[in-house]
Amino acid sequence: MASLGESLYDYLSKRPGLSARVGKNIYPTRMPQAPTLPAIVFHQIARRPVHVKKGYVNPIVDVLMQFDVLATTYEELDAVASELKRALYDYKDTSPHIYDVMVEGERDGDEIDLRQFHRSIDCSIWLAEE
């Protein structure tokens, strides 16, 4: 079974609208120094059990993920972030079994020293714990 990180990378890098904007510039955990922009980096913030009534074969966990989008212009940042959210809402997989993806919040930042625009998107991903 693929890990959530492997599954996300595989899915996002093959999503036509997103790959048209960022190419292969999608990184788990950290970006290389001086990356080509626009780019996306993602990492897990928290992993919490979901307390539900009977009916599920495996326990459900809520994995809070942060996706950071970096771009050279605000327009590019906005376009990549919109495409990323569209992809996340459509994300379904069976390995691991994904029940739902919900965008929890967004915030803009500005990397003044690096002359980059930055947006963080937090997502809650419910999946079956194997």
TORZA-286924 format. One record per atom (N, C-alpha, C): residue number from 1; residue in one letter; atom name; x, y, z. Coordinates in steps of 0.02 Angstrom, whole numbers, m for minus. Layout:
<atom n="NUM" res="A" atom="CA" x="X" y="Y" z="Z"/>
...
This chain:
<atom n="1" res="M" atom="N" x="42" y="m59" z="0"/>
<atom n="1" res="M" atom="CA" x="0" y="0" z="0"/>
<atom n="1" res="M" atom="C" x="44" y="63" z="0"/>
<atom n="2" res="A" atom="N" x="27" y="110" z="m41"/>
<atom n="2" res="A" atom="CA" x="64" y="174" z="m44"/>
<atom n="2" res="A" atom="C" x="49" y="216" z="18"/>
<atom n="3" res="S" atom="N" x="98" y="256" z="39"/>
<atom n="3" res="S" atom="CA" x="86" y="303" z="93"/>
<atom n="3" res="S" atom="C" x="44" y="360" z="67"/>
<atom n="4" res="L" atom="N" x="15" y="399" z="112"/>
<atom n="4" res="L" atom="CA" x="m24" y="457" z="91"/>
<atom n="4" res="L" atom="C" x="19" y="505" z="51"/>
<atom n="5" res="G" atom="N" x="81" y="518" z="73"/>
<atom n="5" res="G" atom="CA" x="125" y="563" z="37"/>
<atom n="5" res="G" atom="C" x="140" y="540" z="m34"/>
<atom n="6" res="E" atom="N" x="154" y="474" z="m41"/>
<atom n="6" res="E" atom="CA" x="167" y="446" z="m108"/>
<atom n="6" res="E" atom="C" x="105" y="451" z="m152"/>
<atom n="7" res="S" atom="N" x="48" y="436" z="m123"/>
<atom n="7" res="S" atom="CA" x="m15" y="439" z="m161"/>
<atom n="7" res="S" atom="C" x="m30" y="510" z="m183"/>
<atom n="8" res="L" atom="N" x="m21" y="559" z="m138"/>
<atom n="8" res="L" atom="CA" x="m33" y="629" z="m156"/>
<atom n="8" res="L" atom="C" x="14" y="652" z="m210"/>
<atom n="9" res="Y" atom="N" x="78" y="637" z="m203"/>
<atom n="9" res="Y" atom="CA" x="126" y="658" z="m254"/>
<atom n="9" res="Y" atom="C" x="109" y="629" z="m322"/>
<atom n="10" res="D" atom="N" x="94" y="564" z="m323"/>
<atom n="10" res="D" atom="CA" x="77" y="531" z="m386"/>
<atom n="10" res="D" atom="C" x="15" y="562" z="m417"/>
<atom n="11" res="Y" atom="N" x="m36" y="574" z="m377"/>
<atom n="11" res="Y" atom="CA" x="m99" y="604" z="m402"/>
<atom n="11" res="Y" atom="C" x="m88" y="675" z="m427"/>
<atom n="12" res="L" atom="N" x="m57" y="717" z="m386"/>
<atom n="12" res="L" atom="CA" x="m49" y="788" z="m405"/>
<atom n="12" res="L" atom="C" x="m4" y="796" z="m465"/>
<atom n="13" res="S" atom="N" x="50" y="757" z="m470"/>
<atom n="13" res="S" atom="CA" x="96" y="764" z="m527"/>
<atom n="13" res="S" atom="C" x="65" y="740" z="m592"/>
<atom n="14" res="K" atom="N" x="12" y="701" z="m589"/>
<atom n="14" res="K" atom="CA" x="m21" y="677" z="m650"/>
<atom n="14" res="K" atom="C" x="m85" y="715" z="m666"/>
<atom n="15" res="R" atom="N" x="m103" y="763" z="m624"/>
<atom n="15" res="R" atom="CA" x="m164" y="802" z="m635"/>
<atom n="15" res="R" atom="C" x="m150" y="853" z="m691"/>
<atom n="16" res="P" atom="N" x="m183" y="847" z="m749"/>
<atom n="16" res="P" atom="CA" x="m166" y="888" z="m807"/>
<atom n="16" res="P" atom="C" x="m165" y="963" z="m795"/>
<atom n="17" res="G" atom="N" x="m217" y="990" z="m764"/>
<atom n="17" res="G" atom="CA" x="m219" y="1063" z="m753"/>
<atom n="17" res="G" atom="C" x="m164" y="1087" z="m707"/>
<atom n="18" res="L" atom="N" x="m147" y="1047" z="m658"/>
<atom n="18" res="L" atom="CA" x="m96" y="1067" z="m610"/>
<atom n="18" res="L" atom="C" x="m26" y="1058" z="m640"/>
<atom n="19" res="S" atom="N" x="m15" y="1002" z="m673"/>
<atom n="19" res="S" atom="CA" x="51" y="990" z="m702"/>
<atom n="19" res="S" atom="C" x="66" y="1040" z="m759"/>
<atom n="20" res="A" atom="N" x="13" y="1065" z="m791"/>
<atom n="20" res="A" atom="CA" x="24" y="1116" z="m843"/>
<atom n="20" res="A" atom="C" x="50" y="1181" z="m812"/>
<atom n="21" res="R" atom="N" x="34" y="1193" z="m750"/>
<atom n="21" res="R" atom="CA" x="56" y="1255" z="m716"/>
<atom n="21" res="R" atom="C" x="122" y="1247" z="m679"/>
<atom n="22" res="V" atom="N" x="133" y="1188" z="m647"/>
<atom n="22" res="V" atom="CA" x="194" y="1181" z="m606"/>
<atom n="22" res="V" atom="C" x="242" y="1128" z="m632"/>
<atom n="23" res="G" atom="N" x="223" y="1090" z="m683"/>
<atom n="23" res="G" atom="CA" x="266" y="1037" z="m709"/>
<atom n="23" res="G" atom="C" x="276" y="984" z="m655"/>
<atom n="24" res="K" atom="N" x="337" y="965" z="m643"/>
<atom n="24" res="K" atom="CA" x="354" y="916" z="m591"/>
<atom n="24" res="K" atom="C" x="376" y="950" z="m526"/>
<atom n="25" res="N" atom="N" x="365" y="1014" z="m520"/>
<atom n="25" res="N" atom="CA" x="388" y="1052" z="m461"/>
<atom n="25" res="N" atom="C" x="340" y="1045" z="m402"/>
<atom n="26" res="I" atom="N" x="330" y="983" z="m382"/>
<atom n="26" res="I" atom="CA" x="289" y="965" z="m324"/>
<atom n="26" res="I" atom="C" x="334" y="924" z="m278"/>
<atom n="27" res="Y" atom="N" x="340" y="948" z="m215"/>
<atom n="27" res="Y" atom="CA" x="389" y="918" z="m170"/>
<atom n="27" res="Y" atom="C" x="358" y="899" z="m103"/>
<atom n="28" res="P" atom="N" x="370" y="837" z="m81"/>
<atom n="28" res="P" atom="CA" x="350" y="819" z="m13"/>
<atom n="28" res="P" atom="C" x="400" y="847" z="38"/>
<atom n="29" res="T" atom="N" x="377" y="877" z="89"/>
<atom n="29" res="T" atom="CA" x="415" y="901" z="147"/>
<atom n="29" res="T" atom="C" x="457" y="964" z="134"/>
<atom n="30" res="R" atom="N" x="502" y="964" z="85"/>
<atom n="30" res="R" atom="CA" x="542" y="1025" z="73"/>
<atom n="30" res="R" atom="C" x="561" y="1031" z="0"/>
<atom n="31" res="M" atom="N" x="571" y="1094" z="m20"/>
<atom n="31" res="M" atom="CA" x="592" y="1107" z="m89"/>
<atom n="31" res="M" atom="C" x="668" y="1109" z="m93"/>
<atom n="32" res="P" atom="N" x="695" y="1097" z="m152"/>
<atom n="32" res="P" atom="CA" x="767" y="1106" z="m160"/>
<atom n="32" res="P" atom="C" x="784" y="1181" z="m156"/>
<atom n="33" res="Q" atom="N" x="847" y="1196" z="m146"/>
<atom n="33" res="Q" atom="CA" x="867" y="1265" z="m146"/>
<atom n="33" res="Q" atom="C" x="860" y="1294" z="m216"/>
<atom n="34" res="A" atom="N" x="836" y="1355" z="m220"/>
<atom n="34" res="A" atom="CA" x="825" y="1390" z="m284"/>
<atom n="34" res="A" atom="C" x="782" y="1349" z="m333"/>
<atom n="35" res="P" atom="N" x="721" y="1332" z="m313"/>
<atom n="35" res="P" atom="CA" x="678" y="1292" z="m357"/>
<atom n="35" res="P" atom="C" x="651" y="1334" z="m415"/>
<atom n="36" res="T" atom="N" x="631" y="1299" z="m467"/>
<atom n="36" res="T" atom="CA" x="595" y="1332" z="m522"/>
<atom n="36" res="T" atom="C" x="524" y="1345" z="m497"/>
<atom n="37" res="L" atom="N" x="499" y="1406" z="m509"/>
<atom n="37" res="L" atom="CA" x="432" y="1424" z="m487"/>
<atom n="37" res="L" atom="C" x="386" y="1431" z="m547"/>
<atom n="38" res="P" atom="N" x="322" y="1418" z="m537"/>
<atom n="38" res="P" atom="CA" x="288" y="1403" z="m475"/>
<atom n="38" res="P" atom="C" x="302" y="1332" z="m451"/>
<atom n="39" res="A" atom="N" x="292" y="1322" z="m386"/>
<atom n="39" res="A" atom="CA" x="305" y="1257" z="m356"/>
<atom n="39" res="A" atom="C" x="258" y="1246" z="m297"/>
<atom n="40" res="I" atom="N" x="250" y="1183" z="m278"/>
<atom n="40" res="I" atom="CA" x="209" y="1164" z="m222"/>
<atom n="40" res="I" atom="C" x="250" y="1118" z="m177"/>
<atom n="41" res="V" atom="N" x="247" y="1131" z="m111"/>
<atom n="41" res="V" atom="CA" x="277" y="1085" z="m63"/>
<atom n="41" res="V" atom="C" x="223" y="1067" z="m12"/>
<atom n="42" res="F" atom="N" x="221" y="1004" z="9"/>
<atom n="42" res="F" atom="CA" x="169" y="984" z="57"/>
<atom n="42" res="F" atom="C" x="199" y="941" z="112"/>
<atom n="43" res="H" atom="N" x="167" y="946" z="170"/>
<atom n="43" res="H" atom="CA" x="189" y="904" z="226"/>
<atom n="43" res="H" atom="C" x="131" y="894" z="275"/>
<atom n="44" res="Q" atom="N" x="138" y="843" z="315"/>
<atom n="44" res="Q" atom="CA" x="87" y="826" z="365"/>
<atom n="44" res="Q" atom="C" x="97" y="869" z="427"/>
<atom n="45" res="I" atom="N" x="42" y="898" z="451"/>
<atom n="45" res="I" atom="CA" x="44" y="938" z="512"/>
<atom n="45" res="I" atom="C" x="23" y="896" z="573"/>
<atom n="46" res="A" atom="N" x="m30" y="857" z="564"/>
<atom n="46" res="A" atom="CA" x="m57" y="818" z="620"/>
<atom n="46" res="A" atom="C" x="m93" y="756" z="593"/>
<atom n="47" res="R" atom="N" x="m100" y="707" z="636"/>
<atom n="47" res="R" atom="CA" x="m136" y="645" z="621"/>
<atom n="47" res="R" atom="C" x="m177" y="629" z="682"/>
<atom n="48" res="R" atom="N" x="m245" y="631" z="674"/>
<atom n="48" res="R" atom="CA" x="m289" y="622" z="732"/>
<atom n="48" res="R" atom="C" x="m341" y="569" z="717"/>
<atom n="49" res="P" atom="N" x="m360" y="530" z="768"/>
<atom n="49" res="P" atom="CA" x="m413" y="481" z="756"/>
<atom n="49" res="P" atom="C" x="m481" y="516" z="748"/>
<atom n="50" res="V" atom="N" x="m524" y="486" z="707"/>
<atom n="50" res="V" atom="CA" x="m592" y="511" z="699"/>
<atom n="50" res="V" atom="C" x="m637" y="462" z="737"/>
<atom n="51" res="H" atom="N" x="m675" y="488" z="783"/>
<atom n="51" res="H" atom="CA" x="m719" y="445" z="824"/>
<atom n="51" res="H" atom="C" x="m787" y="440" z="791"/>
<atom n="52" res="V" atom="N" x="m801" y="382" z="762"/>
<atom n="52" res="V" atom="CA" x="m864" y="371" z="727"/>
<atom n="52" res="V" atom="C" x="m898" y="309" z="757"/>
<atom n="53" res="K" atom="N" x="m962" y="304" z="744"/>
<atom n="53" res="K" atom="CA" x="m999" y="246" z="766"/>
<atom n="53" res="K" atom="C" x="m979" y="185" z="724"/>
<atom n="54" res="K" atom="N" x="m1006" y="129" z="739"/>
<atom n="54" res="K" atom="CA" x="m991" y="67" z="704"/>
<atom n="54" res="K" atom="C" x="m1008" y="73" z="630"/>
<atom n="55" res="G" atom="N" x="m979" y="28" z="590"/>
<atom n="55" res="G" atom="CA" x="m995" y="27" z="519"/>
<atom n="55" res="G" atom="C" x="m935" y="31" z="474"/>
<atom n="56" res="Y" atom="N" x="m878" y="51" z="502"/>
<atom n="56" res="Y" atom="CA" x="m817" y="55" z="462"/>
<atom n="56" res="Y" atom="C" x="m772" y="m4" z="479"/>
<atom n="57" res="V" atom="N" x="m744" y="m35" z="429"/>
<atom n="57" res="V" atom="CA" x="m701" y="m93" z="439"/>
<atom n="57" res="V" atom="C" x="m636" y="m73" z="474"/>
<atom n="58" res="N" atom="N" x="m604" y="m20" z="451"/>
<atom n="58" res="N" atom="CA" x="m541" y="5" z="479"/>
<atom n="58" res="N" atom="C" x="m553" y="71" z="515"/>
<atom n="59" res="P" atom="N" x="m512" y="86" z="565"/>
<atom n="59" res="P" atom="CA" x="m518" y="151" z="598"/>
<atom n="59" res="P" atom="C" x="m505" y="207" z="547"/>
<atom n="60" res="I" atom="N" x="m536" y="264" z="559"/>
<atom n="60" res="I" atom="CA" x="m528" y="322" z="515"/>
<atom n="60" res="I" atom="C" x="m483" y="372" z="550"/>
<atom n="61" res="V" atom="N" x="m436" y="401" z="512"/>
<atom n="61" res="V" atom="CA" x="m394" y="454" z="538"/>
<atom n="61" res="V" atom="C" x="m403" y="517" z="496"/>
<atom n="62" res="D" atom="N" x="m395" y="573" z="529"/>
<atom n="62" res="D" atom="CA" x="m398" y="638" z="497"/>
<atom n="62" res="D" atom="C" x="m326" y="663" z="494"/>
<atom n="63" res="V" atom="N" x="m300" y="669" z="433"/>
<atom n="63" res="V" atom="CA" x="m231" y="693" z="424"/>
<atom n="63" res="V" atom="C" x="m234" y="765" z="400"/>
<atom n="64" res="L" atom="N" x="m206" y="809" z="441"/>
<atom n="64" res="L" atom="CA" x="m204" y="880" z="422"/>
<atom n="64" res="L" atom="C" x="m140" y="892" z="383"/>
<atom n="65" res="M" atom="N" x="m147" y="914" z="321"/>
<atom n="65" res="M" atom="CA" x="m90" y="926" z="276"/>
<atom n="65" res="M" atom="C" x="m86" y="1000" z="261"/>
<atom n="66" res="Q" atom="N" x="m25" y="1025" z="253"/>
<atom n="66" res="Q" atom="CA" x="m14" y="1093" z="231"/>
<atom n="66" res="Q" atom="C" x="18" y="1092" z="162"/>
<atom n="67" res="F" atom="N" x="m11" y="1129" z="116"/>
<atom n="67" res="F" atom="CA" x="15" y="1137" z="48"/>
<atom n="67" res="F" atom="C" x="37" y="1209" z="40"/>
<atom n="68" res="D" atom="N" x="101" y="1219" z="24"/>
<atom n="68" res="D" atom="CA" x="127" y="1286" z="13"/>
<atom n="68" res="D" atom="C" x="139" y="1296" z="m62"/>
<atom n="69" res="V" atom="N" x="109" y="1349" z="m88"/>
<atom n="69" res="V" atom="CA" x="116" y="1366" z="m159"/>
<atom n="69" res="V" atom="C" x="161" y="1427" z="m162"/>
<atom n="70" res="L" atom="N" x="212" y="1425" z="m204"/>
<atom n="70" res="L" atom="CA" x="257" y="1481" z="m214"/>
<atom n="70" res="L" atom="C" x="258" y="1500" z="m288"/>
<atom n="71" res="A" atom="N" x="259" y="1565" z="m301"/>
<atom n="71" res="A" atom="CA" x="258" y="1589" z="m370"/>
<atom n="71" res="A" atom="C" x="293" y="1656" z="m374"/>
<atom n="72" res="T" atom="N" x="308" y="1677" z="m435"/>
<atom n="72" res="T" atom="CA" x="342" y="1742" z="m445"/>
<atom n="72" res="T" atom="C" x="294" y="1800" z="m452"/>
<atom n="73" res="T" atom="N" x="230" y="1787" z="m467"/>
<atom n="73" res="T" atom="CA" x="179" y="1840" z="m471"/>
<atom n="73" res="T" atom="C" x="118" y="1819" z="m431"/>
<atom n="74" res="Y" atom="N" x="79" y="1868" z="m409"/>
<atom n="74" res="Y" atom="CA" x="19" y="1852" z="m372"/>
<atom n="74" res="Y" atom="C" x="m33" y="1817" z="m416"/>
<atom n="75" res="E" atom="N" x="m37" y="1838" z="m479"/>
<atom n="75" res="E" atom="CA" x="m84" y="1806" z="m525"/>
<atom n="75" res="E" atom="C" x="m68" y="1732" z="m534"/>
<atom n="76" res="E" atom="N" x="m5" y="1716" z="m541"/>
<atom n="76" res="E" atom="CA" x="18" y="1647" z="m548"/>
<atom n="76" res="E" atom="C" x="3" y="1608" z="m483"/>
<atom n="77" res="L" atom="N" x="16" y="1639" z="m427"/>
<atom n="77" res="L" atom="CA" x="2" y="1608" z="m362"/>
<atom n="77" res="L" atom="C" x="m72" y="1590" z="m356"/>
<atom n="78" res="D" atom="N" x="m115" y="1637" z="m373"/>
<atom n="78" res="D" atom="CA" x="m187" y="1627" z="m369"/>
<atom n="78" res="D" atom="C" x="m210" y="1571" z="m416"/>
<atom n="79" res="A" atom="N" x="m184" y="1570" z="m476"/>
<atom n="79" res="A" atom="CA" x="m203" y="1518" z="m525"/>
<atom n="79" res="A" atom="C" x="m181" y="1448" z="m503"/>
<atom n="80" res="V" atom="N" x="m120" y="1442" z="m477"/>
<atom n="80" res="V" atom="CA" x="m95" y="1377" z="m454"/>
<atom n="80" res="V" atom="C" x="m134" y="1354" z="m393"/>
<atom n="81" res="A" atom="N" x="m147" y="1400" z="m346"/>
<atom n="81" res="A" atom="CA" x="m184" y="1382" z="m286"/>
<atom n="81" res="A" atom="C" x="m255" y="1360" z="m303"/>
<atom n="82" res="S" atom="N" x="m287" y="1393" z="m350"/>
<atom n="82" res="S" atom="CA" x="m355" y="1373" z="m371"/>
<atom n="82" res="S" atom="C" x="m354" y="1304" z="m402"/>
<atom n="83" res="E" atom="N" x="m306" y="1290" z="m444"/>
<atom n="83" res="E" atom="CA" x="m300" y="1225" z="m476"/>
<atom n="83" res="E" atom="C" x="m284" y="1171" z="m425"/>
<atom n="84" res="L" atom="N" x="m242" y="1186" z="m377"/>
<atom n="84" res="L" atom="CA" x="m226" y="1139" z="m324"/>
<atom n="84" res="L" atom="C" x="m288" y="1121" z="m283"/>
<atom n="85" res="K" atom="N" x="m327" y="1171" z="m264"/>
<atom n="85" res="K" atom="CA" x="m389" y="1158" z="m226"/>
<atom n="85" res="K" atom="C" x="m438" y="1115" z="m266"/>
<atom n="86" res="R" atom="N" x="m444" y="1129" z="m330"/>
<atom n="86" res="R" atom="CA" x="m488" y="1090" z="m373"/>
<atom n="86" res="R" atom="C" x="m465" y="1017" z="m373"/>
<atom n="87" res="A" atom="N" x="m399" y="1007" z="m379"/>
<atom n="87" res="A" atom="CA" x="m372" y="939" z="m379"/>
<atom n="87" res="A" atom="C" x="m384" y="904" z="m312"/>
<atom n="88" res="L" atom="N" x="m374" y="940" z="m258"/>
<atom n="88" res="L" atom="CA" x="m384" y="910" z="m192"/>
<atom n="88" res="L" atom="C" x="m456" y="890" z="m180"/>
<atom n="89" res="Y" atom="N" x="m503" y="931" z="m201"/>
<atom n="89" res="Y" atom="CA" x="m574" y="914" z="m193"/>
<atom n="89" res="Y" atom="C" x="m592" y="851" z="m232"/>
<atom n="90" res="D" atom="N" x="m557" y="838" z="m287"/>
<atom n="90" res="D" atom="CA" x="m571" y="779" z="m328"/>
<atom n="90" res="D" atom="C" x="m531" y="718" z="m307"/>
<atom n="91" res="Y" atom="N" x="m487" y="725" z="m259"/>
<atom n="91" res="Y" atom="CA" x="m441" y="671" z="m240"/>
<atom n="91" res="Y" atom="C" x="m477" y="614" z="m206"/>
<atom n="92" res="K" atom="N" x="m476" y="557" z="m238"/>
<atom n="92" res="K" atom="CA" x="m502" y="495" z="m210"/>
<atom n="92" res="K" atom="C" x="m451" y="441" z="m226"/>
<atom n="93" res="D" atom="N" x="m438" y="396" z="m180"/>
<atom n="93" res="D" atom="CA" x="m391" y="342" z="m192"/>
<atom n="93" res="D" atom="C" x="m413" y="282" z="m151"/>
<atom n="94" res="T" atom="N" x="m389" y="225" z="m171"/>
<atom n="94" res="T" atom="CA" x="m405" y="164" z="m135"/>
<atom n="94" res="T" atom="C" x="m345" y="137" z="m96"/>
<atom n="95" res="S" atom="N" x="m286" y="165" z="m107"/>
<atom n="95" res="S" atom="CA" x="m226" y="143" z="m72"/>
<atom n="95" res="S" atom="C" x="m183" y="203" z="m56"/>
<atom n="96" res="P" atom="N" x="m194" y="236" z="0"/>
<atom n="96" res="P" atom="CA" x="m241" y="221" z="53"/>
<atom n="96" res="P" atom="C" x="m312" y="242" z="34"/>
<atom n="97" res="H" atom="N" x="m361" y="213" z="68"/>
<atom n="97" res="H" atom="CA" x="m431" y="229" z="53"/>
<atom n="97" res="H" atom="C" x="m448" y="299" z="79"/>
<atom n="98" res="I" atom="N" x="m462" y="344" z="33"/>
<atom n="98" res="I" atom="CA" x="m477" y="414" z="51"/>
<atom n="98" res="I" atom="C" x="m553" y="422" z="53"/>
<atom n="99" res="Y" atom="N" x="m578" y="445" z="110"/>
<atom n="99" res="Y" atom="CA" x="m650" y="457" z="117"/>
<atom n="99" res="Y" atom="C" x="m669" y="528" z="94"/>
<atom n="100" res="D" atom="N" x="m629" y="577" z="114"/>
<atom n="100" res="D" atom="CA" x="m647" y="646" z="98"/>
<atom n="100" res="D" atom="C" x="m587" y="692" z="106"/>
<atom n="101" res="V" atom="N" x="m589" y="748" z="70"/>
<atom n="101" res="V" atom="CA" x="m538" y="800" z="76"/>
<atom n="101" res="V" atom="C" x="m575" y="866" z="85"/>
<atom n="102" res="M" atom="N" x="m556" y="904" z="135"/>
<atom n="102" res="M" atom="CA" x="m588" y="968" z="149"/>
<atom n="102" res="M" atom="C" x="m535" y="1022" z="158"/>
<atom n="103" res="V" atom="N" x="m542" y="1077" z="123"/>
<atom n="103" res="V" atom="CA" x="m496" y="1134" z="133"/>
<atom n="103" res="V" atom="C" x="m518" y="1168" z="197"/>
<atom n="104" res="E" atom="N" x="m471" y="1173" z="244"/>
<atom n="104" res="E" atom="CA" x="m486" y="1202" z="310"/>
<atom n="104" res="E" atom="C" x="m471" y="1277" z="313"/>
<atom n="105" res="G" atom="N" x="m424" y="1300" z="273"/>
<atom n="105" res="G" atom="CA" x="m406" y="1371" z="275"/>
<atom n="105" res="G" atom="C" x="m350" y="1387" z="228"/>
<atom n="106" res="E" atom="N" x="m342" y="1452" z="214"/>
<atom n="106" res="E" atom="CA" x="m289" y="1477" z="170"/>
<atom n="106" res="E" atom="C" x="m261" y="1541" z="200"/>
<atom n="107" res="R" atom="N" x="m198" y="1553" z="188"/>
<atom n="107" res="R" atom="CA" x="m168" y="1616" z="208"/>
<atom n="107" res="R" atom="C" x="m112" y="1634" z="160"/>
<atom n="108" res="D" atom="N" x="m108" y="1698" z="145"/>
<atom n="108" res="D" atom="CA" x="m55" y="1723" z="101"/>
<atom n="108" res="D" atom="C" x="4" y="1748" z="142"/>
<atom n="109" res="G" atom="N" x="62" y="1739" z="113"/>
<atom n="109" res="G" atom="CA" x="123" y="1766" z="143"/>
<atom n="109" res="G" atom="C" x="163" y="1798" z="87"/>
<atom n="110" res="D" atom="N" x="216" y="1830" z="104"/>
<atom n="110" res="D" atom="CA" x="258" y="1863" z="54"/>
<atom n="110" res="D" atom="C" x="330" y="1851" z="72"/>
<atom n="111" res="E" atom="N" x="366" y="1817" z="30"/>
<atom n="111" res="E" atom="CA" x="437" y="1804" z="41"/>
<atom n="111" res="E" atom="C" x="476" y="1861" z="9"/>
<atom n="112" res="I" atom="N" x="477" y="1918" z="44"/>
<atom n="112" res="I" atom="CA" x="506" y="1980" z="16"/>
<atom n="112" res="I" atom="C" x="579" y="1970" z="m4"/>
<atom n="113" res="D" atom="N" x="618" y="1939" z="39"/>
<atom n="113" res="D" atom="CA" x="689" y="1930" z="24"/>
<atom n="113" res="D" atom="C" x="700" y="1888" z="m38"/>
<atom n="114" res="L" atom="N" x="655" y="1841" z="m50"/>
<atom n="114" res="L" atom="CA" x="663" y="1796" z="m107"/>
<atom n="114" res="L" atom="C" x="623" y="1819" z="m169"/>
<atom n="115" res="R" atom="N" x="585" y="1873" z="m161"/>
<atom n="115" res="R" atom="CA" x="543" y="1899" z="m215"/>
<atom n="115" res="R" atom="C" x="494" y="1845" z="m240"/>
<atom n="116" res="Q" atom="N" x="461" y="1814" z="m191"/>
<atom n="116" res="Q" atom="CA" x="412" y="1762" z="m207"/>
<atom n="116" res="Q" atom="C" x="347" y="1777" z="m172"/>
<atom n="117" res="F" atom="N" x="292" y="1754" z="m202"/>
<atom n="117" res="F" atom="CA" x="228" y="1756" z="m170"/>
<atom n="117" res="F" atom="C" x="214" y="1686" z="m142"/>
<atom n="118" res="H" atom="N" x="179" y="1683" z="m85"/>
<atom n="118" res="H" atom="CA" x="171" y="1621" z="m49"/>
<atom n="118" res="H" atom="C" x="100" y="1615" z="m23"/>
<atom n="119" res="R" atom="N" x="69" y="1557" z="m31"/>
<atom n="119" res="R" atom="CA" x="4" y="1542" z="m2"/>
<atom n="119" res="R" atom="C" x="6" y="1473" z="30"/>
<atom n="120" res="S" atom="N" x="m17" y="1469" z="92"/>
<atom n="120" res="S" atom="CA" x="m23" y="1405" z="126"/>
<atom n="120" res="S" atom="C" x="m97" y="1384" z="126"/>
<atom n="121" res="I" atom="N" x="m109" y="1321" z="109"/>
<atom n="121" res="I" atom="CA" x="m176" y="1293" z="107"/>
<atom n="121" res="I" atom="C" x="m176" y="1232" z="153"/>
<atom n="122" res="D" atom="N" x="m219" y="1234" z="204"/>
<atom n="122" res="D" atom="CA" x="m224" y="1177" z="250"/>
<atom n="122" res="D" atom="C" x="m283" y="1134" z="231"/>
<atom n="123" res="C" atom="N" x="m272" y="1068" z="228"/>
<atom n="123" res="C" atom="CA" x="m324" y="1021" z="209"/>
<atom n="123" res="C" atom="C" x="m330" y="966" z="260"/>
<atom n="124" res="S" atom="N" x="m390" y="945" z="271"/>
<atom n="124" res="S" atom="CA" x="m404" y="888" z="313"/>
<atom n="124" res="S" atom="C" x="m421" y="829" z="267"/>
<atom n="125" res="I" atom="N" x="m384" y="775" z="273"/>
<atom n="125" res="I" atom="CA" x="m395" y="716" z="231"/>
<atom n="125" res="I" atom="C" x="m415" y="657" z="276"/>
<atom n="126" res="W" atom="N" x="m476" y="633" z="266"/>
<atom n="126" res="W" atom="CA" x="m500" y="575" z="304"/>
<atom n="126" res="W" atom="C" x="m483" y="512" z="265"/>
<atom n="127" res="L" atom="N" x="m450" y="466" z="299"/>
<atom n="127" res="L" atom="CA" x="m431" y="403" z="266"/>
<atom n="127" res="L" atom="C" x="m436" y="345" z="314"/>
<atom n="128" res="A" atom="N" x="m441" y="285" z="284"/>
<atom n="128" res="A" atom="CA" x="m443" y="223" z="324"/>
<atom n="128" res="A" atom="C" x="m373" y="206" z="345"/>
<atom n="129" res="E" atom="N" x="m365" y="194" z="409"/>
<atom n="129" res="E" atom="CA" x="m300" y="173" z="434"/>
<atom n="129" res="E" atom="C" x="m293" y="98" z="424"/>
<atom n="130" res="E" atom="N" x="m242" y="78" z="388"/>
<atom n="130" res="E" atom="CA" x="m232" y="7" z="372"/>
<atom n="130" res="E" atom="C" x="m195" y="m28" z="428"/>
